[in-house]
Amino acid sequence: MSQPRVYFYCCPEPDNLQDDIIILAEGLRALGIPYYASANYWRLSPDSDDFLFKATPEVSPDDCDVVVFPYTWFNWVLLSAPRPIRRPFPEGIFKKGRKYRTVYMDTNDGLRTVSWEPEFRNFDLILRTKYNRRVFNPSNLRPWVLGLSNRMVQMTAGGPAFEQRRRAMMVNFGASHGYPHGARTRAHEKFDPLIGALFDIESTKDDLSIPPDDAYDRLMWEQTNHRHARTYYARMKACQAVSCFCGDLIPPMPWLEPYRLMQFGNRAKIRRAFYEFIGHFDPRPERISQWDSWRFWEALGSGCAAFNLDLERYGAQLPVMPIKDEHYFGVNLSRPEASIDALVENPSRLSAVASSGRKWALANYSPEPMARRFLREAGLGLAET
């Protein structure tokens, strides 16, 4: 059996961050799986023009087994543009009799994305980060995650032993959206006052508008829309714990079209108030949308004790689920004191969870295992050796 061949449609703009396909290409390269691209993208070094994705005009999708689109191909948000930039579907990409499978990497924010549009049913597979099993999802969506790219693995490695770190929790959401996250706001109100009894709070933020002096760091800063800061990773690795709360909490109903609860306007406010009211009589907990965040993976990779929502409780779905209180500390924001009391009774759990969480994240969500999982989801697998 021959090796699978993968074709990526890449957006060529250097400031168009396509982290969803970067991690796949890094994993495929590590596995020795050939892949091709429509454009040059993601410079690997400031000293050369070596790209992770190299334009291969001599290879077309018809020459490959699977064709992949990054999420920004259909939804690139620019502050300078009045609306998201949307590239068209390449002509004939869904033609009858095609031998390749088509995959869209949907890491868009929100509950309802472009993936809900009818033409996206033509994709053989849509890998959806921020997936929640307790809401309606189109039939070709499968759970996915942001994961740990090689850059992130490199930046989060080499931290001091857990016992040598500050007894501090990092709570400093700097590179975030310009609107409040409901789960994060709730955590600030309910959880932070309690956790402050166990940890100092590290709230230092980097000025992400200042380019780094180091050439490699500057290149990564430029290519990640100013999200790369070595000092940020250094502070994280110096702390024992990190707050990773993200997303918005919505009532347990409705199952169909719950995204309407997150819309703006008076009607949306009335609709949400209604479902919040009847939610008081529903035995099921709230649900979390947009839960996946870089902070969670960075914290795990850094060997920190990651504090997040109880992902299982709130409906978040990952391809391989982390185990609460084994790989991370899952908090029920209706009873946050339970997590604090458990740590007071057994403080050694901090170090154990931080260690097992890092091992779990690297084993399941660094580039090579992500690429292996991608091939399995796409129905390709690996050639026998």
C-alpha positions as CSV (number, residue, x, y, z in Angstrom):
1,M,0.0,0.0,0.0
2,S,1.4,3.4,-1.0
3,Q,1.6,6.3,1.3
4,P,-1.2,8.8,1.3
5,R,-0.7,12.2,-0.4
6,V,-2.1,15.3,1.0
7,Y,-2.9,18.6,-0.8
8,F,-3.3,21.9,1.2
9,Y,-5.0,25.0,-0.1
10,C,-3.0,27.7,1.6
11,C,-3.7,31.4,1.9
12,P,-0.5,33.1,0.8
13,E,-0.6,36.1,3.1
14,P,2.1,35.9,5.8
15,D,-0.2,37.6,8.4
16,N,-3.1,35.1,7.6
17,L,-2.5,32.8,10.5
18,Q,-3.5,29.2,9.5
19,D,-2.5,27.4,12.7
20,D,-5.0,24.6,11.9
21,I,-3.0,23.3,9.0
22,I,0.4,24.2,10.4
23,I,0.2,21.5,13.0
24,L,-1.0,19.0,10.4
25,A,1.9,19.7,8.1
26,E,4.4,19.5,10.9
27,G,3.0,16.1,11.9
28,L,3.0,14.8,8.3
29,R,6.6,15.9,7.8
30,A,7.6,14.1,11.0
31,L,5.8,10.9,9.7
32,G,7.4,11.2,6.2
33,I,4.0,11.6,4.5
34,P,4.2,13.7,1.3
35,Y,2.1,16.8,1.1
36,Y,1.8,19.6,-1.3
37,A,0.4,23.2,-1.3
38,S,-1.2,25.8,-3.5
39,A,1.1,28.6,-2.1
40,N,4.2,29.3,-0.1
41,Y,3.3,29.8,3.6
42,W,4.8,29.8,7.1
43,R,8.5,30.7,7.0
44,L,10.5,28.4,9.2
45,S,13.6,30.5,9.8
46,P,14.4,34.2,9.6
47,D,17.6,33.3,7.8
48,S,16.1,31.6,4.8
49,D,13.0,31.4,2.6
50,D,12.3,27.8,3.6
51,F,8.6,27.4,4.0
52,L,6.6,24.7,5.8
53,F,4.2,24.8,2.8
54,K,5.9,25.1,-0.6
55,A,3.9,25.9,-3.7
56,T,3.8,22.8,-5.9
57,P,2.2,23.9,-9.2
58,E,3.2,20.5,-10.8
59,V,0.9,18.7,-8.3
60,S,-2.9,19.2,-8.2
61,P,-5.6,17.9,-6.0
62,D,-6.3,15.1,-8.5
63,D,-2.8,13.7,-7.8
64,C,-3.6,13.4,-4.0
65,D,-5.8,11.4,-1.7
66,V,-7.1,14.2,0.5
67,V,-7.5,17.9,0.0
68,V,-7.5,20.3,3.0
69,F,-8.7,23.8,3.5
70,P,-7.8,26.1,6.5
71,Y,-10.6,27.8,8.2
72,T,-9.5,31.3,7.0
73,W,-10.0,30.3,3.3
74,F,-13.6,31.0,3.8
75,N,-13.5,33.4,6.8
76,W,-10.4,35.6,7.1
77,V,-11.3,38.5,9.5
78,L,-9.3,41.7,9.0
79,L,-9.7,44.8,11.1
80,S,-9.1,46.9,8.0
81,A,-11.9,45.1,6.1
82,P,-15.6,45.8,6.5
83,R,-16.5,42.1,6.4
84,P,-14.5,38.8,6.5
85,I,-12.6,38.0,3.3
86,R,-14.0,34.8,1.7
87,R,-12.2,32.9,-1.0
88,P,-14.5,30.9,-3.4
89,F,-14.5,27.2,-3.6
90,P,-11.9,26.2,-6.3
91,E,-13.6,25.3,-9.5
92,G,-14.5,21.6,-9.7
93,I,-13.3,20.8,-6.2
94,F,-16.5,18.8,-5.5
95,K,-16.7,17.2,-8.9
96,K,-18.4,13.8,-9.4
97,G,-16.0,10.9,-9.6
98,R,-13.2,12.6,-7.7
99,K,-10.8,10.2,-6.0
100,Y,-9.7,12.5,-3.2
101,R,-11.5,13.3,0.0
102,T,-12.2,16.9,1.0
103,V,-11.6,18.2,4.5
104,Y,-12.3,21.6,6.0
105,M,-10.6,22.7,9.3
106,D,-13.2,24.6,11.1
107,T,-11.6,26.5,14.0
108,N,-14.0,29.4,13.7
109,D,-15.4,31.1,16.8
110,G,-19.0,30.8,17.8
111,L,-21.5,27.9,17.8
112,R,-22.7,28.3,14.2
113,T,-20.0,28.9,11.6
114,V,-19.7,28.8,7.8
115,S,-19.8,25.0,8.2
116,W,-23.6,25.2,8.7
117,E,-24.1,26.5,5.2
118,P,-25.6,24.0,2.7
119,E,-22.6,23.8,0.3
120,F,-20.3,22.7,3.2
121,R,-22.2,19.4,3.2
122,N,-20.2,18.6,0.1
123,F,-17.1,18.2,2.3
124,D,-16.4,14.6,3.2
125,L,-15.2,15.7,6.6
126,I,-15.2,18.9,8.7
127,L,-12.9,18.8,11.7
128,R,-14.5,21.2,14.2
129,T,-12.7,22.6,17.2
130,K,-14.9,23.9,20.1
131,Y,-17.2,21.0,19.4
132,N,-20.0,20.5,21.9
133,R,-21.9,17.2,21.9
134,R,-25.0,18.8,23.5
135,V,-25.9,21.0,20.6
136,F,-26.9,20.3,17.0
137,N,-23.9,19.7,14.7
138,P,-24.1,19.0,10.9
139,S,-23.6,15.4,10.0
140,N,-20.1,15.7,8.5
141,L,-18.6,17.5,11.6
142,R,-16.2,15.7,13.9
143,P,-14.5,16.9,17.1
144,W,-11.1,18.4,16.8
145,V,-8.8,20.7,18.9
146,L,-6.3,23.5,18.5
147,G,-3.4,21.4,19.9
148,L,0.3,22.0,20.3
149,S,2.4,23.1,17.2
150,N,6.1,22.7,17.1
151,R,6.6,26.3,18.0
152,M,4.4,25.9,21.1
153,V,6.1,22.6,22.1
154,Q,9.5,24.4,21.8
155,M,8.3,27.5,23.8
156,T,6.7,25.5,26.6
157,A,9.6,23.0,27.1
158,G,12.4,23.3,29.6
159,G,10.5,24.6,32.6
160,P,11.8,24.2,36.1
161,A,10.7,21.4,38.3
162,F,7.2,21.9,39.7
163,E,8.4,22.4,43.3
164,Q,10.8,25.1,42.2
165,R,8.1,27.2,40.6
166,R,6.3,30.1,42.2
167,R,3.2,29.2,44.1
168,A,1.3,31.4,41.6
169,M,-1.6,31.1,39.2
170,M,-1.3,32.9,35.9
171,V,-4.5,34.9,35.1
172,N,-3.6,37.4,32.4
173,F,-5.7,37.0,29.2
174,G,-3.8,39.4,27.0
175,A,-4.2,38.2,23.4
176,S,-7.9,37.7,23.5
177,H,-11.1,38.8,21.8
178,G,-12.4,42.3,22.2
179,Y,-15.6,41.1,24.0
180,P,-16.0,39.3,27.3
181,H,-16.1,35.6,27.6
182,G,-19.0,34.6,29.7
183,A,-17.2,31.6,31.3
184,R,-14.1,33.7,32.0
185,T,-16.3,36.5,33.6
186,R,-18.0,33.9,35.7
187,A,-14.7,32.4,36.8
188,H,-13.5,35.9,37.8
189,E,-16.5,36.3,40.0
190,K,-16.9,32.8,41.4
191,F,-13.5,31.1,41.2
192,D,-10.7,33.7,41.4
193,P,-11.6,35.0,44.9
194,L,-11.4,31.4,46.2
195,I,-8.2,30.3,44.4
196,G,-6.5,33.5,45.7
197,A,-6.3,31.7,49.1
198,L,-4.0,29.1,47.6
199,F,-2.0,31.0,45.0
200,D,-0.5,34.4,44.3
201,I,-2.1,35.8,41.1
202,E,0.3,36.5,38.3
203,S,-1.5,39.0,36.1
204,T,1.4,40.6,34.2
205,K,0.6,41.2,30.5
206,D,3.0,41.7,27.6
207,D,2.7,44.6,25.3
208,L,2.1,42.6,22.1
209,S,2.5,45.6,19.9
210,I,6.2,45.7,20.5
211,P,8.3,43.5,18.1
212,P,10.8,41.3,19.8
213,D,14.5,41.9,19.3
214,D,15.4,38.3,18.6
215,A,15.1,37.4,14.9
216,Y,13.3,34.1,15.3
217,D,10.9,35.6,17.9
218,R,10.2,38.5,15.6
219,L,9.4,36.2,12.7
220,M,7.0,34.1,14.9
221,W,5.5,37.4,16.3
222,E,4.8,38.6,12.8
223,Q,3.4,35.3,11.6
224,T,1.1,34.7,14.6
225,N,-0.5,38.2,14.5
226,H,1.6,39.3,17.4
227,R,0.7,36.5,19.7
228,H,4.2,35.1,20.2
229,A,6.0,36.4,23.2
230,R,8.9,34.5,24.8
231,T,8.5,36.4,28.1
232,Y,4.9,35.1,28.3
233,Y,6.0,31.5,28.1
234,A,8.8,32.1,30.6
235,R,6.4,33.5,33.1
236,M,4.0,30.6,32.5
237,K,6.7,28.0,33.1
238,A,7.7,29.9,36.3
239,C,4.1,29.4,37.7
240,Q,2.6,26.3,39.1
241,A,-1.0,26.9,37.8
242,V,-2.8,28.6,35.0
243,S,-6.4,29.8,34.6
244,C,-7.7,28.5,31.2
245,F,-11.4,29.5,31.3
246,C,-12.7,30.4,27.9
247,G,-16.0,30.6,26.0
248,D,-19.6,31.4,26.8
249,L,-22.0,29.5,29.0
250,I,-25.5,29.0,27.6
251,P,-28.6,27.4,29.0
252,P,-29.2,23.6,28.5
253,M,-31.9,24.3,25.9
254,P,-32.6,24.6,23.0
255,W,-30.7,21.8,21.3
256,L,-31.4,23.2,17.8
257,E,-30.1,26.6,16.9
258,P,-28.6,27.5,20.3
259,Y,-26.4,30.1,18.6
260,R,-29.4,32.4,18.7
261,L,-28.8,32.7,22.4
262,M,-25.5,34.4,21.6
263,Q,-26.8,37.0,19.2
264,F,-27.2,40.7,19.9
265,G,-30.3,42.8,19.9
266,N,-33.4,43.0,22.1
267,R,-35.0,39.8,20.7
268,A,-31.9,37.8,21.4
269,K,-31.8,39.2,25.0
270,I,-35.5,38.2,25.5
271,R,-34.9,34.7,24.0
272,R,-31.9,34.2,26.2
273,A,-33.7,35.4,29.3
274,F,-36.5,32.9,28.6
275,Y,-34.2,29.9,28.3
276,E,-32.1,31.0,31.3
277,F,-35.4,31.0,33.3
278,I,-36.5,27.6,32.2
279,G,-33.0,26.4,32.7
280,H,-33.5,26.7,36.4
281,F,-36.0,23.8,36.2
282,D,-33.7,21.7,33.9
283,P,-31.5,19.1,35.8
284,R,-28.9,19.4,33.1
285,P,-26.0,21.9,33.5
286,E,-25.3,24.8,31.2
287,R,-23.3,24.2,28.0
288,I,-20.0,25.8,26.9
289,S,-19.4,27.2,23.5
290,Q,-16.0,28.3,22.1
291,W,-14.3,26.5,24.9
292,D,-11.0,25.6,23.1
293,S,-8.2,28.0,23.7
294,W,-4.5,28.3,23.1
295,R,-4.1,29.0,26.8
296,F,-5.3,25.5,27.8
297,W,-2.7,23.8,25.5
298,E,0.1,26.2,26.5
299,A,-0.6,25.5,30.2
300,L,-0.5,21.8,29.6
301,G,2.6,21.9,27.5
302,S,4.4,24.1,30.1
303,G,3.8,21.5,32.8
304,C,1.4,23.7,34.8
305,A,-1.7,22.7,36.7
306,A,-4.4,23.8,34.2
307,F,-7.7,25.0,35.7
308,N,-10.5,24.9,33.2
309,L,-14.2,24.2,33.1
310,D,-15.2,20.6,33.8
311,L,-15.3,19.9,30.0
312,E,-17.3,16.7,30.3
313,R,-20.0,18.4,32.4
314,Y,-20.5,21.3,30.1
315,G,-20.6,19.2,26.9
316,A,-17.2,19.9,25.3
317,Q,-16.0,17.1,23.1
318,L,-12.4,16.3,22.2
319,P,-11.2,13.3,20.1
320,V,-9.5,12.0,23.2
321,M,-11.0,13.4,26.4
322,P,-8.8,14.5,29.3
323,I,-9.7,13.1,32.6
324,K,-10.8,15.7,35.2
325,D,-8.4,15.9,38.2
326,E,-5.9,13.6,36.4
327,H,-4.9,15.7,33.4
328,Y,-6.4,19.0,34.4
329,F,-8.6,20.5,37.2
330,G,-12.1,20.7,35.9
331,V,-14.2,23.2,37.7
332,N,-18.0,23.3,38.2
333,L,-18.6,27.0,38.3
334,S,-21.9,26.4,40.2
335,R,-19.8,24.9,43.0
336,P,-16.2,26.1,42.6
337,E,-15.4,25.6,46.3
338,A,-15.4,21.8,45.7
339,S,-12.3,22.1,43.6
340,I,-10.6,24.3,46.2
341,D,-11.6,22.0,49.1
342,A,-10.1,19.0,47.3
343,L,-6.8,20.8,46.8
344,V,-6.7,21.9,50.5
345,E,-7.2,18.2,51.5
346,N,-4.6,16.8,49.0
347,P,-2.2,19.5,47.8
348,S,0.2,17.0,46.3
349,R,-2.4,16.6,43.5
350,L,-1.2,19.8,41.9
351,S,2.2,18.4,40.9
352,A,0.8,15.0,39.8
353,V,-1.9,16.6,37.6
354,A,0.6,19.0,36.1
355,S,2.9,16.2,35.2
356,S,0.3,13.8,33.8
357,G,-1.4,16.6,31.9
358,R,1.7,17.5,30.0
359,K,2.4,13.9,29.1
360,W,-1.3,13.5,28.0
361,A,-1.2,16.6,25.8
362,L,2.1,15.7,24.1
363,A,1.0,12.1,23.5
364,N,-2.3,13.1,22.0
365,Y,-2.2,16.6,20.6
366,S,1.4,17.4,19.5
367,P,1.9,17.4,15.7
368,E,2.7,13.8,15.0
369,P,-0.3,12.3,16.9
370,M,-2.5,15.0,15.4
371,A,-1.4,14.0,11.9
372,R,-2.0,10.3,12.6
373,R,-5.5,11.1,13.9
374,F,-6.2,13.3,10.9
375,L,-5.3,10.5,8.5
376,R,-7.5,8.1,10.3
377,E,-10.4,10.5,10.3
378,A,-9.9,11.0,6.6
379,G,-10.1,7.3,6.1
380,L,-6.4,7.0,4.9
381,G,-4.4,5.5,7.7
382,L,-0.7,4.9,7.3
383,A,1.1,2.5,4.9
384,E,2.5,-0.7,6.5
385,T,6.3,-0.7,6.8
